[in-house]
Amino acid sequence: MRELALSGAIAIGFALVSYYATRGPSGGELGWYGWANLVYGVAALVIAAAFASRRARGFGSPAARRVLLPRLLWIIAVVVVAVGLENLAVRFGGRLDWTTDARFELSPATLAACDALPGPARVAHFAEGNDPRSRRTRYLLQTFEGLGCFEVRERDVDSAHEELDWYGVTTPDSVVVELGDYFELVERATEGSLLEALLRLSGNPEKTLYVAIGEGEGDLRDSGPNGYSGLREALAGEGYVLKSLVTLAAREVPDDADALLVIAPQRPLHADAQASIQRYVERGGRLVALLEPGLDSGLAPLLAEFGIDVSPGLVVDGRFADLEGTARGTGLLVSAYANHAITQGLKARHMSFFPGVRSVLAARKPQPEDRLGPVVFSSREAWESTDIEPARRGIEPRRNDEPLSRFSIAAAGQYPRGSAEGRLVVFGDAEFASNRWLRALYNVDLILNSIHWAAERETAITLRPKVLTPDHAPLPPQTTLQMLYGVGLMVPEFLLIAGAIVWVRRRSG
Amino acid sequence: MSARTAGRARPLRALFRKELQVLFGSPVAYMTLTFVGLVTALLFFDHLRVYNQVLFVYTSNAMRGFEAGTIPDHVNLRDQVFVPLMETLAITLIGIVPLVTMRVFAEERSRGTDELLLTSRLSPNDIVFAKFTATYLFVAVLLAVSFVYPATSVVRAGLGLEHLGAVYLGLLAVAVGIASIGLACSAFTGSQLIAAISAYAIAFVMYDFGWASPFVGPDLGEVLARLSFHARFSTFSEGLVVPADAIYFLGVAAVCIAITRGSLDFVRVR
């Protein structure tokens, strides 16, 4: 009977081998070979067990029972305790996220959006078997579910045809988020894309943001690395209606503007445009200006009227190498933030990147009730250079004898005038919000939170989900080979030599 | 330490040392370590080669992947090389670990030294404890050997150490689960062959219950999925350390230890 049991076990083993061999994203197949082995294996084991049970009758004696019964109860108790503990752990949840990008920890923005929901959103995940991407999405959705934000149901793409048609799902691993009578389809589920879907469904109250054009400003339609289409999408996602304002033609900034955004004008704004912006701020308007070093926007005199001085020089910090193509010391990694509503939640570990920045100083209060202050600082080891053109060509600015100090590189001010309050936010750089840098570190949070603050949407100020782009870089062939020889092959080789020595010694000993 | 405890600790240490000496003094153990290390290295190198080729296509003149930013996110070392390799390694453990565990109890029984051991100053619990601990230690060394090359490369390529730690913890948990099954199988027979084959069969069944999905409904399917080693391991390979998964593998080990302990009484009765 042992032979029968053994052949049965082998047959079941090979049925499973055939299953694992054909295992793809949607599971494996048993096929005729697997089925035949499975049927034979189970039958052989059952017959062998029946015969074995006849032999086991000897164990029924009282003496045997006295020994075996407590042991059996002990085994059952261990099983019950193990199952109980596992269930308890499942119920209490909790897990440690050891991923490099903390991808299963939700950002404050997502938590706030979840809190604001009237109830959990209904979510359908259209998955394909063991597809690793689906697995990852499932864990992410479980994180949302754990917070009571989502009610998730899993759907198999191979069987849920009606739902696929209804929602227009075309690719596996898609997620449908439903709130009330509306739904959003998310094809590549990340925390960010799910948050955007939630925000669209929950209907953010809209604000109107005018964007100055006509003097070569940054282009919000340009999707190239130097364009600002990413900022446009981010603003739209956070509830802003964007309108263009041709500063040359407009006599006044329209009254429906909740804020005006000026991004790096290449030429000085016309005197009339400057005057209209000044009148706008004085009657309670809000201006967010991103000023590139080395470019004269014509806004400096206007900003000086509001107590903000913009330096023409470039802030240099020699501690930084030529980061991301910038001249040595001119690309600043910044982690010093002033205590301001804009920087709420930003701490020393939250860095932002400015690829070339000028200093912006909150110098004086035009009126006693005005409130002005810095927002972001460089490190204390910075200095200012006027070698802007060489720096643009990648040449490291030369340092003279100026002492090292800390520079304010963004400032904000509030100007109460009668019943209205004007607001200003000025950054000494515009590129940090371009497509190339917007999603780097905490840049997107800085610019969006500044606009929220200017437009009096302080409740929307938050830190958004971060996406760490996986490293695509190849390991150079030479390095790969060196590591194969040095670690991959050498370790097994030494082990085999050790094994051979042991074998020879055992034979001779 | 009381005299009684000290009196038991010495033979326990001796048994533990003897088990380690048997494991590391056997050419089969070195062959196993070499095999695992070599297979992992070659598989990793092959995955790496294919990944570099895929990346080469994306970055070629026609596609200009790096410049245009068109390389898909999933084409990266972690998702294309490391995680698939670790999943393969988890399956490979089913083939390797029973080779290590098959002799632990079965050899004693076939030589008749098990009765000698049972009549020593060691209690059956001590014997089970020493043999399980020594085997777990060997399995940890086995994994360390297989892990060192991929881990070195992937750390150089930017995968965080914590994520690596989670993957290694998962592999260790799977290996402990398989080793526990193998030891329990070894405790019921005097034949190393039967011990190994039964361990293979049970480990194969336990690894992934997906094969059972055609026969069972969704409810039972869900229960079976919770029992699968693979489902539990995949959370670790994604960088998540879930206490419930760790408890599951510890539970498997505890149940196998209890069964093994029961087998010693079973032998006594027989």
Interface residues (C-beta under 8 A of the other chain):
Chain A: R2 L6 A9 I10 I12 G13 A15 L16 V17 Y19 Y20 R23 G27 G28 L30 G34 G58 F59 A63 A64 V67 L68 R71 L72 W74 I75 V78 V79 V81 A82 V83 L85 E86 A89 V90 F92 G94 R95 L96 D97 W98 T99 T100 R103 F104 G129 N130 P132 R133 R135 R136 Y139 T469 P470 D471 H472 A473 P474 L475 P477 T479 T480 M483 L484 V487 G488 L489 V491 P492 E493 L495 L496 A498 G499 A500 V502 W503 R506
Chain B: G25 S26 P27 A29 Y30 M31 L33 T34 F35 G37 L38 T40 A41 L42 F44 F45 L48 R49 Y51 N52 L55 F56 Y58 G65 F66 I71 D73 H74 V75 N76 L77 R78 D79 V83 I91 V145 V148 Y149 T152 S153 R156 A157 G158 L159 G160 E162 H163 G165 A166 I194 I197 S198 Y200 A201 F204 V205 Y207 D208 G210 W211 S213 P214 S234 T235 E238 G239 L240 V241 V242 P243 A244 I247 Y248 L250 G251 V252 A254 V255 I257 A258 I259 R261 G262 D265 F266 R268 V269 R270
